Amino acid sequence: MNQPQTPLDLAIERYLLHWRALGRRYVREEHTLRSLSRFLNEHGFSDLTQHGFETWCQAF
């Protein structure tokens, strides 16, 4: 597990820990969520917003 660097990273980490404690693997979900967090960070978004999410979606 990576050390959380942003509030979103911390939320992702907690979300994954919760589901993994319930027996889920959440490997693909982790990849997707970390991709979103990385994109937002690299593009100057300080938090998850609708605009940031839509920008990330359009990158595909």
N, C-alpha and C positions, 0 to 999 in steps of 0.2 A: 504494500500500500504506500502511496505517495503521501508526503506531508502536505496537508491542506495549506494553500497559499492565499486564497480569497474566501470571502463568505460563501460564495457558490461552491467552491471546492469542499468546504467544511460541510455544507448541506448534502452534497453528493456523497461524501464519505459516510455521513450518518445514515443516509438513505440506503446505501449499499450494505452497511453493517447490519441494519435492521433486517433487511430481506435475507441476508446470508445467515443471520442467527435463526431465521425460520426455515433454513435448509435450502434456500435458493442459491444458485450459482451467480447469476446476473453478470456474466462475462460480456455478452454483447451490449447489454444496457450500460455497463461501466464504460466500455469503449465509446459508445455514443455520447454519454454524458461528459466524459473527459474531453472528447472532441469539441463539444459545444463550449465547454469552459475554456479550453485552449484558444479557440477561435475568438471568443469574446475578449479574452485577455490580449491577444495579438492585434486586435482591431480597436483597442482603446475603450472598450466598454467596461465600466467599473462594476456593473451588476447586470443581472439578467433582466432585460426589458423586452417588450413586444418588438420594438424596432431591432434590437440585437438578435432576437430569435428569428425574425423574418429575414434579416440579412444573412444569418447562418444558413437558413433553409434555401435561400436563393443561390448560395455558393455551390450547391450540388448540381 
